[in-house]
Amino acid sequence: MRASGVRLLAVMLLASVSHLGQASDYFSSITGLEQLLHTEHTLMSDLNAQLAQARTILKQLEKELAAIEVEHALAARGTENYLTNPINIYRLMKRLHNDWSQLESRAQQMSSQIHFNITQQHYELNFPSQEDVDGAALALVRLQSTYKLDVAQVAAGILNGIKYGTDMSWQDCFVLGQQLFEMEDYNNTKVWLRESMERLRRHQPGQQSSAAEPAIVNSMETVAKSLFQMGDFDTAYELSQRVLELDPSRIRNWHLGDKAAKPSSNQGDESDEDAAAQLQQTDAYKLTQEFEQYEKVCRGEVIASPAQQRPLRCRYTHGHHAYRVLAPLKLEEHHLDPLVVTFHDMLSTQKIAELRQMAVPHMKRSTVNQMRGSSHRMKSAFRVSKNAWLAYNTHPTMGRMLRDLHDATGLDMTYCEQLQVANYGVGGHYEPHWDFFRDTRHYPAEEGNRIATAIFYLSDVEQGGATAFPFLNFAVRPQLGNILFWYNLHRSLDMDFRTKHAGCPVLKGSKWIGNVWIHSATQTFARPCDVYRDNEISEDYQIIK
């Protein structure tokens, strides 16, 4: 601040000297001296105004920095607990992607001597991309939708009635609403903008103008105009009123008769059209009864299924190895046809720690097939997680996992895909899908299709993250050390469409699993076929309802 003030003072003094050169008799009259005194008074006023502005900016910076310090103090008490809160994740990404650049700009306004340049001085640090920030926003909306969370409670840091962290500010809520608007999620845009305005109202009247940065007010004005042009007059009016409260001079900017230019539908190449078509298909699926049922199962809103052949049981089983007579397995039945069971306490915490440690260096974003029959895989909001593939011969623990799985199920483990270790963070999920391949080109004929799936749960999950079976009307919560097992194929090796399943969004926590997919080629004696084909019972489930 001193340097800029000195430069300003020097400029104005030079102007004064120039003026003195033109009239060198200031000393000869009181009038001339009064003019010089007025000049100095103007200089003092200007410098005081700049210092006052700098103090205001400094106080606001100190206030915002103190709020960030509070967040880091909370994180220091338990980093894992802090980073498994979806609100904390979104706010962290928002701060690093948006807020710190604004803090930099304001610090530079305050003093040119403060060399606070993020891009030059902190190039070695990691910052979230726009994709990361958008992903965090979508995760919050996904959790809100799936678990029917109240927006006001989410903004207050309350998830399913449990308070986990600090509140979101009105700016946090607005930036989230703005992101959703840009992603064309207009329904969720409205609720988050309204929550933002409600939080802004709760500010003390004297704090409103100081709390809103020009960039935020500019964004509010832009979104309000766009909402008006789209016909959402109520939300647009509410938002515009807040804009004018924060800056009454902006009323001159409102020319609502102009229509926003819309992008031509002919722009873009063929791949963009394919992506758009896939997105429309995904959105259409989310409006089906099937997807609604999936979300109900994730929330635990299930109705008792029709009676099984016999009541479900929790029992000990000797499996398929003589050793299990001395050390029986703990078996919990979830469904009999198709068979879905859990084997409890199959992995120790030490083995699980070893697996996770081996997987972490190889973790990459999970992908899905772009379309049926295509070998090209792509990232998708359909599946949000990271995974790593580990060969079974790289560590004794993985070999013992296959041995235990054989003991429990009797299946031959000759043809198993590599162990896939996956991690679902907060909001991470995998929408309903089948594990078997519907296209024979996706698996070697000599190995056969995926006859069975075994999920090793490598962590507990505080809230959410269950494995849901929408057609079977139940979900299984992750439990450290357990194995969830089911058959994907009928005994006739036809696809069992009833086994569609999903990974429910993780609401609080971090979900780690190990997937083992067992193929059918060598299972002739382990799971022989019946006299008659048994696939007709599941045929109707392959159609989206």
Long-range contacts (C-beta under 8 A, 24 or more apart in sequence): 1-50, 1-51, 1-54, 1-110, 1-111, 1-112, 1-113, 2-111, 2-113, 3-111, 3-112, 3-113, 4-50, 4-111, 4-112, 5-47, 5-50, 5-51, 8-46, 8-47, 8-50, 9-43, 9-47, 12-39, 12-42, 12-43, 12-46, 13-43, 54-110, 54-111, 56-210, 57-106, 57-107, 57-109, 57-110, 58-110, 60-106, 60-210, 61-103, 61-106, 61-107, 61-110, 64-99, 64-103, 65-103, 68-95, 70-166, 71-166, 74-165, 74-166, 80-510, 82-165, 83-426, 83-510, 84-425, 84-426, 84-462, 84-506, 84-508, 84-509, 84-510, 85-157, 85-159, 85-164, 85-165, 85-426, 85-508, 86-136, 86-139, 86-140, 86-143, 86-159, 86-426, 86-427, 86-507, 86-508, 87-140, 87-154, 87-155, 87-157, 87-159, 87-164, 87-165, 87-168, 88-164, 88-165, 89-136, 89-139, 89-425, 89-426, 89-427, 90-136, 90-137, 90-139, 90-140, 90-172, 90-176, 91-168, 91-172, 93-128, 93-132, 93-133, 93-136, 94-133, 94-136, 94-172, 94-175, 94-176, 96-127, 96-128, 97-127, 97-128, 97-129, 97-130, 97-132, 97-133, 98-133, 98-175, 102-213, 102-215, 106-213, 133-179, 134-179, 134-183, 135-384, 136-427, 137-176, 137-179, 137-180, 137-183, 138-183, 138-381, 138-427, 139-384, 139-426, 139-427, 139-428, 139-505, 140-176, 140-427, 141-180, 141-185, 141-188, 142-427, 142-429, 142-505, 143-426, 143-427, 143-464, 143-505, 143-507, 144-188, 145-188, 145-295, 146-295, 146-298, 146-299, 146-429, 146-464, 146-504, 146-505, 147-298, 147-299, 147-464, 147-505, 147-507, 148-299, 151-191, 151-192, 151-195, 152-195, 152-198, 155-195, 155-199, 159-463, 159-507, 159-508, 160-463, 160-507, 162-463, 162-508, 164-508, 168-199, 169-199, 170-196, 170-197, 170-199, 170-200, 170-203, 170-211, 171-196, 171-211, 171-212, 171-213, 171-216, 173-199, 174-216, 174-219, 174-220, 175-216, 175-219, 177-223, 178-219, 178-223, 181-223, 181-226, 181-227, 186-230, 186-232, 189-223, 189-227, 189-235, 190-232, 190-235, 193-223, 193-235, 193-238, 193-239, 194-235, 194-238, 197-238, 197-239, 197-242, 200-242, 208-245, 208-246, 209-246, 209-247, 212-246, 212-247, 217-243, 217-246, 217-247, 217-250, 220-246, 221-250, 221-253, 225-254, 225-256, 225-260, 226-260, 228-256, 229-256, 229-259, 229-260, 274-370, 274-371, 278-370, 278-371, 282-381, 282-382, 285-431, 285-544, 288-544, 288-545, 289-545, 290-432, 290-470, 290-544, 290-545, 291-431, 291-432, 293-470, 293-471, 293-473, 294-431, 294-432, 294-468, 294-470, 294-502, 297-468, 297-469, 297-470, 297-473, 297-474, 297-475, 297-504, 298-464, 298-466, 298-468, 298-475, 298-502, 298-504, 298-505, 300-475, 302-473, 302-474, 302-475, 303-473, 305-335, 305-472, 305-473, 305-474, 308-335, 308-336, 308-337, 309-336, 309-337, 310-336, 312-336, 317-408, 319-407, 319-408, 319-409, 319-410, 320-406, 320-407, 320-408, 320-409, 320-410, 321-406, 321-407, 323-407, 324-407, 329-407, 329-408, 334-472, 334-474, 334-476, 335-469, 335-472, 335-474, 335-486, 338-472, 338-486, 338-487, 338-496, 338-498, 338-499, 338-538, 339-486, 339-487, 340-469, 340-472, 340-476, 340-484, 340-485, 340-486, 341-484, 341-485, 341-486, 342-476, 342-479, 342-482, 342-483, 342-484, 342-485, 343-408, 343-482, 343-483, 343-485, 344-479, 344-481, 344-482, 345-481, 345-482, 346-404, 346-408, 346-456, 346-481, 346-482, 346-483, 347-401, 347-456, 347-458, 347-481, 347-483, 348-481, 349-480, 349-481, 351-397, 351-400, 352-458, 352-459, 352-480, 352-481, 352-512, 354-395, 354-397, 355-390, 355-397, 355-398, 355-419, 355-421, 355-458, 355-514, 356-421, 356-458, 356-512, 358-390, 358-394, 358-395, 358-421, 359-388, 359-390, 359-421, 359-423, 360-388, 361-388, 362-388, 362-389, 362-390, 363-387, 363-388, 363-421, 363-423, 364-388, 366-422, 366-430, 369-442, 372-438, 372-439, 373-439, 373-441, 375-441, 375-442, 382-430, 382-431, 383-429, 383-430, 383-431, 384-424, 384-425, 384-427, 384-428, 384-429, 384-430, 385-422, 385-423, 385-424, 385-425, 385-428, 385-429, 385-430, 385-503, 386-422, 386-423, 387-420, 387-421, 387-422, 387-423, 388-420, 388-421, 389-418, 389-419, 389-420, 389-421, 390-418, 390-419, 390-420, 390-421, 391-418, 391-419, 392-416, 392-418, 392-419, 401-456, 401-514, 401-516, 402-516, 405-454, 405-483, 405-485, 405-516, 405-518, 408-483, 408-485, 409-452, 409-454, 409-485, 409-526, 410-526, 410-527, 411-451, 411-452, 411-518, 411-523, 411-526, 411-527, 412-522, 412-523, 412-526, 413-518, 414-521, 414-522, 415-447, 415-448, 415-518, 415-519, 415-521, 415-522, 416-516, 416-517, 416-518, 416-519, 417-450, 417-516, 417-517, 417-519, 419-514, 419-515, 419-516, 420-514, 420-515, 420-517, 421-458, 421-512, 421-513, 421-514, 421-515, 422-512, 422-513, 422-514, 422-515, 423-510, 423-511, 423-512, 424-465, 424-503, 424-506, 424-510, 424-511, 424-513, 425-506, 425-510, 426-506, 426-507, 426-508, 426-509, 426-510, 427-505, 427-506, 428-465, 428-503, 428-505, 428-506, 428-511, 429-502, 429-503, 429-504, 429-505, 429-506, 430-502, 430-503, 431-502, 432-468, 432-470, 432-500, 432-501, 432-502, 433-500, 433-501, 433-502, 434-488, 434-495, 434-497, 434-499, 434-500, 434-501, 435-488, 435-499, 435-501, 435-517, 436-488, 436-489, 436-495, 436-496, 436-499, 438-495, 443-519, 446-521, 447-519, 447-520, 447-521, 448-493, 448-519, 448-520, 448-521, 448-523, 449-488, 449-489, 449-493, 449-495, 449-519, 449-520, 450-488, 450-489, 450-517, 450-518, 450-519, 450-520, 451-487, 451-488, 451-489, 451-493, 451-518, 451-519, 451-520, 451-523, 451-527, 452-485, 452-486, 452-487, 452-488, 452-489, 452-517, 452-518, 453-485, 453-486, 453-488, 453-515, 453-516, 453-517, 453-518, 454-483, 454-484, 454-485, 454-515, 454-516, 454-518, 455-483, 455-484, 455-485, 455-513, 455-514, 455-515, 455-516, 456-482, 456-483, 456-513, 456-514, 456-515, 456-516, 457-481, 457-482, 457-483, 457-484, 457-512, 457-513, 458-512, 458-513, 458-514, 459-509, 459-510, 459-511, 459-512, 459-513, 460-509, 461-506, 461-508, 461-509, 461-510, 461-511, 462-507, 462-508, 462-509, 463-506, 463-507, 463-508, 463-509, 464-504, 464-505, 464-506, 464-507, 464-508, 464-509, 465-503, 465-504, 465-505, 465-506, 465-507, 465-509, 465-511, 466-503, 466-504, 467-501, 467-502, 467-503, 467-504, 468-501, 468-502, 468-503, 468-504, 469-499, 469-500, 469-501, 470-500, 470-501, 470-502, 471-497, 471-498, 471-499, 471-500, 471-541, 472-498, 475-504, 478-511, 478-513, 487-527, 489-520, 490-533, 490-534, 490-535, 490-538, 491-527, 491-528, 491-529, 491-530, 491-534, 492-529, 492-530, 492-533, 492-534, 492-535, 493-520, 493-529, 494-533, 494-534, 494-535, 494-538, 495-535, 495-538, 495-542, 496-535, 496-538, 497-538, 497-539, 497-540, 497-541, 497-542, 498-537, 498-538, 498-541, 500-541
